[in-house]
Amino acid sequence: MTNKVKENYLRRQAERLGLSMQKSRGKKWSVDNQLGYRVIDPYHNTIIQGEKFDLNIQEVEDFLSRRLDEIK
């Protein structure tokens, strides 16, 4: 599975859980923007994971699967 396909799959999975996944739009790495992903709650406008865009795609997938298990 390519990165873009996995990214789109995880975005849809996050939406089903009432969350949103964002990818950093930055071009240069910095302490506050590590060019990764974060998961937010769009209804409360809060960051759930990855405050500094410090999650990689695997960490997002693990977080969403744990969140799904908590709901079940």
Stockholm file with secondary structure:
# STOCKHOLM 1.0

chainA/1-72         MTNKVKENYLRRQAERLGLSMQKSRGKKWSVDNQLGYRVIDPYHNTIIQGEKFDLNIQEVEDFLSRRLDEIK
#=GR chainA/1-72 SS CCHHHHHHHHHHHHHHTTCEEEECCCSSCCSSCCSSEEEEETTTTEEEECTTSCBCHHHHHHHHHHHHHHHC
#=GC SS_cons        CCHHHHHHHHHHHHHHTTCEEEECCCSSCCSSCCSSEEEEETTTTEEEECTTSCBCHHHHHHHHHHHHHHHC
//
